[in-house]
Amino acid sequence: MQAIAQVDGIGMAYCTFGEGPRPFVILPGLSIKSVVAQEASLAQGFAQFARDFTVYVFDRRSNLPEVYPLEAMAEDTARVMANLGIASACVFGASQGGMLAQLIAISHPELVSRMVLGSTTSRGADSAAAVVDSWETLARQGRTEELARTTAEYLYSPATNAAYGEAIIAGMLPITDEELRRFAILASGTPAFSCYEHLDGIAAKPFVIGCFGDRVVGWRASVDIAERLGCPLYLYGREYGHSVYDEAPDYRSRIYDFFMA
């Protein structure tokens, strides 16, 4: 089911599926197209969760301000979660969504019980800044095809790009002016993001998953978070890329097993 939550002037699209008693929140990464619009494929991809969880996938707010730091994104998402009655959720945050998950867990511990942080960082300027800055520039200049090709190149492994790259790019195109505007605003908040010094305030039980082939935030960012949190860490090899959560066949089973342990 797709819907739009309206809370305190915030409109936020989300979708939900599954019939289980436990809430599972997915916070996707920065993307050109809305992930929520892919409800059918999400439900299929996370089918193993449907019996035990009610799954919520959140987009960023629809009415974006021109300046929108990640702290504001996290607060808006937390407000919507609370309004929907979500508490003590299992949360999976991928890439920029992992940054939001960390901020929500720090500021709103009542909302998060367990948390998987995938392909993410706690210090945007130290890892993701160069890549995300280049994407923002392409978006602001309206270079749509180059933006699509560059994001595909950095998000996925060489093998995935060789096999499916053109289809991935075609799925991003055409890109509307509004999509470019949204992407640029959302990208601009990443390099200034930092919560490393506050990670010890996280009460939720965390698990960090990274990848040696990650060309966006790098593998070291995952190690830094796991060491700071003193939590389990799993690193995939160089055969996968930043979007290892879409590439590795056992990735979602790892999330499921951690949530169910």
C-alpha positions in Angstrom: 0.0 0.0 0.0 1.3 3.5 -0.9 0.2 6.5 1.0 1.3 10.0 2.0 1.7 10.9 5.6 0.8 14.5 6.6 2.4 15.7 9.8 2.9 19.3 10.9 3.1 20.6 7.3 5.3 17.7 6.2 4.1 15.5 3.3 6.0 12.2 3.1 5.3 9.3 0.7 5.7 5.8 2.1 4.6 2.3 1.3 3.9 -0.6 3.5 3.6 -4.4 3.1 3.7 -7.5 5.2 1.4 -8.6 8.0 3.8 -9.3 10.9 3.4 -7.8 14.4 6.9 -6.2 14.5 7.6 -2.9 12.6 10.5 -2.9 10.1 11.5 0.5 8.7 13.6 0.8 5.5 15.3 4.1 5.0 16.6 4.1 1.4 19.6 6.0 0.1 19.8 9.0 -2.1 18.2 8.3 -5.5 17.0 10.1 -8.6 13.7 8.2 -8.6 11.4 7.6 -5.7 12.0 4.2 -4.2 8.5 4.1 -2.7 7.1 3.9 -6.3 8.8 0.5 -6.6 6.5 -1.0 -4.0 5.9 -4.3 -5.9 9.6 -5.0 -6.4 10.3 -4.1 -2.7 7.6 -6.4 -1.5 9.0 -9.2 -3.6 12.6 -8.5 -2.6 11.7 -8.5 1.2 9.1 -11.3 1.0 10.9 -13.3 3.7 10.0 -10.5 6.2 6.3 -10.4 5.5 5.2 -13.0 8.0 7.1 -11.5 10.9 7.1 -7.8 10.1 5.0 -5.0 8.8 7.4 -3.2 6.6 7.5 0.6 6.0 9.6 2.2 3.3 9.9 6.0 3.6 10.7 8.6 1.0 12.1 12.0 1.9 9.4 14.7 2.4 7.7 15.9 -0.7 7.8 19.7 0.0 11.5 20.1 0.3 13.0 23.3 1.6 15.9 24.7 -0.5 18.3 23.9 2.3 17.7 20.5 3.9 20.4 19.1 6.1 20.4 15.5 7.1 19.5 16.4 10.7 16.2 18.0 9.4 15.6 14.9 7.2 16.0 12.6 10.2 13.7 14.7 12.4 11.0 14.8 9.7 11.2 11.0 9.3 11.1 10.5 13.1 8.0 12.7 13.3 6.2 10.7 10.6 7.2 7.4 12.2 5.9 8.5 15.6 2.7 9.8 14.0 2.1 6.4 12.4 2.5 4.8 15.8 5.8 3.1 15.0 8.0 2.4 18.0 10.9 0.0 18.9 11.2 -0.7 15.2 13.8 -2.7 13.4 15.5 -0.3 11.0 17.6 -0.8 7.9 19.3 2.3 6.6 21.1 2.1 3.3 23.7 4.7 2.3 22.2 8.2 3.1 19.3 6.3 4.8 21.9 4.8 7.1 23.0 8.3 8.1 19.3 9.1 8.9 19.0 5.9 10.9 22.0 6.9 13.0 20.5 10.3 13.7 17.1 8.9 14.6 18.6 6.3 16.9 20.6 9.0 18.7 17.8 11.5 19.1 14.8 9.2 19.3 15.8 5.9 21.0 12.2 5.0 21.6 11.7 4.5 17.8 14.6 2.1 17.2 15.3 -1.3 18.8 17.6 -2.9 16.3 19.4 -1.3 13.4 21.3 -2.5 10.4 23.6 0.2 8.8 24.4 -0.7 5.2 27.0 1.0 3.0 27.0 4.2 5.1 29.2 6.6 7.0 29.0 8.6 10.2 31.2 11.4 8.7 30.2 12.5 5.2 33.1 14.9 4.7 35.6 12.0 5.3 34.1 9.6 2.8 31.2 10.4 0.6 31.8 14.1 -0.1 33.7 14.0 -3.4 31.3 11.6 -5.1 28.1 13.2 -3.8 29.4 16.7 -4.6 30.0 15.5 -8.2 26.5 14.2 -8.4 25.0 17.4 -7.1 26.9 19.4 -9.7 25.6 17.3 -12.5 22.1 17.6 -11.2 22.3 21.4 -10.9 23.7 21.7 -14.4 20.9 19.5 -15.8 23.3 16.9 -17.3 20.8 14.1 -16.9 22.4 11.3 -18.9 25.8 11.9 -17.4 24.2 11.9 -13.9 22.5 8.6 -14.6 25.6 7.0 -16.0 27.9 8.3 -13.2 25.5 7.1 -10.4 25.2 3.7 -12.0 29.0 3.5 -12.3 29.6 4.3 -8.6 26.6 2.5 -7.1 27.2 -0.9 -8.7 30.1 -3.3 -9.3 31.8 -3.5 -12.7 30.2 -6.9 -13.2 26.7 -5.6 -12.6 27.3 -2.6 -14.8 28.6 -4.8 -17.6 25.6 -7.1 -17.4 22.8 -4.6 -16.5 24.2 -1.1 -16.7 22.2 0.0 -19.7 19.0 -1.2 -18.1 19.8 0.5 -14.8 20.5 3.8 -16.7 17.3 3.4 -18.7 15.4 3.0 -15.5 16.7 6.4 -14.3 15.8 8.2 -17.5 14.1 10.5 -18.4 14.9 12.7 -15.4 12.5 15.6 -14.8 13.5 19.1 -13.7 11.7 18.5 -10.4 13.7 15.2 -9.9 16.9 17.1 -10.6 16.0 19.8 -8.1 15.1 17.3 -5.4 18.2 15.2 -6.0 20.5 18.3 -5.8 18.9 19.4 -2.5 19.1 16.0 -0.9 22.7 15.5 -2.1 23.8 18.8 -0.7 23.3 17.7 2.9 25.6 14.7 2.8 29.1 16.2 2.9 28.3 18.3 6.0 26.8 15.3 7.9 28.6 14.1 11.0 27.4 12.1 14.0 30.5 10.1 14.8 31.1 11.8 18.2 27.5 11.0 19.2 27.4 7.3 18.3 27.9 6.2 21.8 24.4 7.6 22.6 22.8 4.9 20.5 20.8 2.4 22.6 19.5 0.3 19.8 21.3 -3.0 19.0 23.3 -2.3 15.8 24.9 -4.4 13.0 27.1 -2.8 10.3 27.4 -4.2 6.8 30.0 -2.7 4.3 31.8 -3.7 1.2 35.4 -3.6 0.1 34.3 -2.6 -3.4 32.3 0.5 -2.2 33.4 3.5 -4.2 31.0 6.0 -2.6 31.7 5.8 1.1 34.5 3.2 1.1 34.8 0.2 3.4 36.7 2.1 6.1 33.6 4.1 7.0 31.8 0.8 8.0 34.8 -0.2 10.2 34.8 3.1 11.9 31.1 2.9 12.8 31.4 -0.7 14.0 34.4 0.0 16.2 32.8 3.1 17.7 29.6 1.2 18.5 31.4 -2.0 19.5 29.0 -4.0 17.3 29.2 -6.8 14.7 30.6 -6.0 11.3 30.4 -7.9 8.0 32.3 -6.7 5.0 31.6 -8.1 1.5 34.4 -8.4 -1.0 35.4 -6.3 -4.0 33.1 -8.2 -6.3 30.3 -6.0 -5.1 29.8 -2.2 -5.1 28.1 0.4 -2.9 24.7 -1.1 -3.7 25.8 -4.4 -2.3 22.4 -4.5 -0.6 20.9 -5.0 -4.0 23.7 -7.2 -5.5 24.6 -9.8 -2.8 22.1 -12.7 -2.8 22.4 -13.3 0.9 22.3 -9.6 2.1 18.6 -9.5 3.1 18.9 -12.9 4.9 21.7 -11.4 7.0 19.3 -8.5 7.9 16.5 -11.0 8.7 18.7 -13.2 10.8 20.0 -10.3 12.9 16.5 -8.9 13.5 15.2 -12.4 14.5 18.1 -13.4 16.8 
